[in-house]
Amino acid sequence: MATIIIDGQQKEIPDGSPIMDACEDLGVPMGCRAGQCGICMITVREGLENLDPKTGEEQDMGLEDNQRLACQAVIRSGTLIAEY
């Protein structure tokens, strides 16, 4: 199981899962859910290496290295600590 921690609250999800639903449960707002609006952008503080590489949508948005779209990111395993 992987652990997502957003602003001090946490949720466990299966390894290899998209983080979108867990992040939404932890208070991250969702907009388009397709990587186009940027509303669900999170800043990763720890565990960036536990995520799959950025999607094309994230790359096109020009995010900083430690920024991800919660609707696009997939966690391989481990813990992700982020803030919204």
C-alpha positions in Angstrom: 0.0 0.0 0.0 1.1 3.5 -0.8 0.4 6.5 1.5 -0.7 10.0 0.3 -0.3 12.8 2.8 -1.8 16.2 1.9 -1.6 19.1 4.3 -1.1 16.7 7.2 -4.0 14.3 6.4 -3.3 10.9 5.0 -4.9 8.1 3.0 -3.7 4.7 1.9 -4.2 3.4 -1.7 -2.9 0.4 -3.6 0.6 0.6 -5.1 0.4 1.6 -8.8 -2.8 3.6 -8.4 -3.7 7.1 -9.7 -3.6 9.5 -6.8 -6.6 11.6 -8.0 -9.4 10.1 -5.8 -7.2 10.0 -2.7 -6.2 13.7 -3.2 -9.8 14.7 -3.7 -10.7 12.9 -0.5 -8.0 14.9 1.2 -9.3 18.2 0.0 -7.6 18.9 -3.3 -10.3 20.3 -5.7 -10.7 18.8 -9.1 -11.8 20.5 -12.2 -11.6 18.9 -15.6 -10.0 15.6 -14.4 -8.1 15.5 -17.7 -4.9 17.5 -17.0 -6.0 20.6 -18.8 -7.2 23.1 -16.2 -4.5 22.9 -13.5 -6.9 23.3 -10.6 -5.6 20.1 -8.9 -1.9 21.1 -9.0 -0.1 19.9 -5.9 3.5 20.7 -4.6 5.4 17.6 -3.7 7.5 18.0 -0.5 8.7 14.3 -0.2 8.3 11.2 -2.3 8.6 12.6 -5.8 10.6 9.5 -6.7 7.6 7.3 -5.8 5.5 8.8 -8.7 5.5 7.7 -12.3 7.1 10.3 -14.7 5.0 13.3 -15.6 2.3 12.8 -18.3 2.3 14.8 -21.5 -0.5 17.0 -20.1 1.7 17.8 -17.1 4.7 18.5 -19.3 2.6 20.8 -21.6 1.5 22.8 -18.5 5.1 23.7 -17.7 5.0 22.7 -14.0 8.0 23.1 -11.8 9.9 19.9 -11.0 8.1 19.4 -7.7 4.6 20.2 -9.0 2.2 17.6 -10.2 -1.4 17.4 -11.3 -3.3 15.1 -8.9 -5.6 14.0 -11.7 -2.6 12.7 -13.7 -0.1 11.3 -11.2 0.3 7.6 -10.4 2.1 6.4 -7.3 4.2 3.3 -7.7 4.7 2.7 -3.9 5.9 4.4 -0.8 4.8 7.7 0.6 4.0 11.0 -1.0 3.9 14.2 1.1 2.4 17.2 -0.7 0.5 20.4 -0.1 -2.3 22.0 -2.1 
